[in-house]
């Protein structure tokens, strides 16, 4: 379970740091928040439609867009 969180974060942090330095921070936060909202909306729609796939829930909830910690 720990590896499912660690590997994507390690891969994204290698490239994400360089991109974050070059891009407009405000726009980057807006895009990240929109991606999080879209993934949560998708998950909610799947759950409301009766799809009960544990794999689907795991993929959406563990994706980089599903959770973000603000400092």
N, C-alpha and C positions, 0 to 999 in steps of 0.2 A: 504494500500500500504506500509506503514511504517513497519508493522508487517512482510510482506513478505521479507524484508531485515534484520530486527532485529533478528528474530528467528533463521534463519540459521547461522548468524554470532555469536550469543550467543552460540549455540550448538557447532560449530566448534572451537570457542575460548577456550572452556573448555578443550577439548582434544588436540587441535592443539598446544597449548603452550608447553605441555609436550613433544609431539613428536618433535616439532621444536628444543627444547633444546638437544634432543638426536641424531638428524640426522645431516648429513653434510649440512650446509647452502647452499652451492653452488649447490648441487644436488637437494635440496628442491626447490630452485628458478627455476632451469631448468625444473623440473617436473611440477611446477605450471604454468610456462609460456607455456609449451607444452600443458597442459590441456586447458588453455585459448585459445591458437591458434586452437586447435581441436574443441572446442565449437563454436568459431567464424566461422571456416570453415564450420562446419555442418550447422550453421544458414544461411550462404551465399548460400550453396548448396540447402537448402530447399527453400530459396527465389527465386533462379534462376530457380528451377524446377517448380515454380508456386504454391507451397503450400502456402496458405494464412491464416493459422490458427493463430489467435491471441493468443490462449492458448499455442501453441508450441513456438511462439516467446517469450511469457512471461516466460515460463519455462526455456528456454535456456538463455535468457538475465538476469534472476534473479538467475541463478545457481551460486554457489560459484566460478566456474571456469570462468565465463563470464566476471567478473569485479574484479579488484584488485587495490587498491590504494597503491602506493609506497610512502614511507616517505623519 
